[in-house]
Amino acid sequence: MSDSAAPPLIDLNADLGEGFGRWQLTDDEALLSVVTSANVACGFHAGDPSTMRRVCALAAERGVVIGAQVSYRDLAGFGRRAMDVPPEELADEITYQIGALEVFARAAGARVGYVKPHGALYNRCVHDAEQAAAVVAGIRAAGGRLPVLGLPGSPLHRAAAQARLPVVGEAFADRAYTDRGTLVPRREPGAVVHDPDTVVKRAVGLARDRAVTSLGGTRIAVAARSLCLHGDTPGAAELARRVRSELTAAGVHIRSFV
């Protein structure tokens, strides 16, 4: 347990709007009844104008904060393929994605409240300072001081802090951690935690104790204000409801960081 007298506080975020045309991956409506922050795909790894408009309208209606889930331009690979994009070009593409989502957020009577990289870009920004700086440059060009959601202590957060953008630490209950506190790459065995009971238990531990056991068995501290609930896994909505219910039962307060 934390030494603080205040009860534990956590935000629940999920990747939403990850469809394209007639193809839909995430159960957006069900997940929006659980989460407090929505990472909306901006068209580069998934998402299209109609999907973005619909998800923004649903999120605004339910009081869920809208976040821009920015990515490498990789629709075919769902944004999970490693890419080498020149920093200036990447910065422009980040600005473009945020701007596109902002139009639909405003149409719904809301605003984009934060930015989170997706997939390969997220992982790249954990160890590549140049790409992380390009992402931050793109966020700054979009205007305002949008919070940056990402892995605590990453180059992305360091670049954001240097640019005087708010940083928000994120944790994953369904992803394995290395002993260094980074995520185990998806291509490696055991990278994804599939057992629902284990995911729920890890979620409570991350929110209440700010810690998790790595794949190698080491207990590591995770300073996270937001917990990611992946929406692209089977039974994601029901699992998200279980996580929220167990967090509440454990005395954790659930509220957006925005």
ABEGO torsion letter per residue (X at the ends): XBABABBBBBBBBBBBGBBBEABBABBAAAAAAABABBBBBAGAABEBAAAAAAAAAAAAAAGBBBBBBBBBBBAAAGGABBBBBBAAAAAAAAAAAAAAAAAAAAAAGBBBABBBBBEAAAAAAAABAAAAAAAAAAAAAAEEBBBBBBBBGBAAAAAAAAAGBBBBBBBBAABBBBAAGBBBBAABBGABBABAAAAAAAAAAAAAAGBBBBAAGBBBBBBBABBBBBAABBGAAAAAAAAAAAAAAAGBBBBBAX
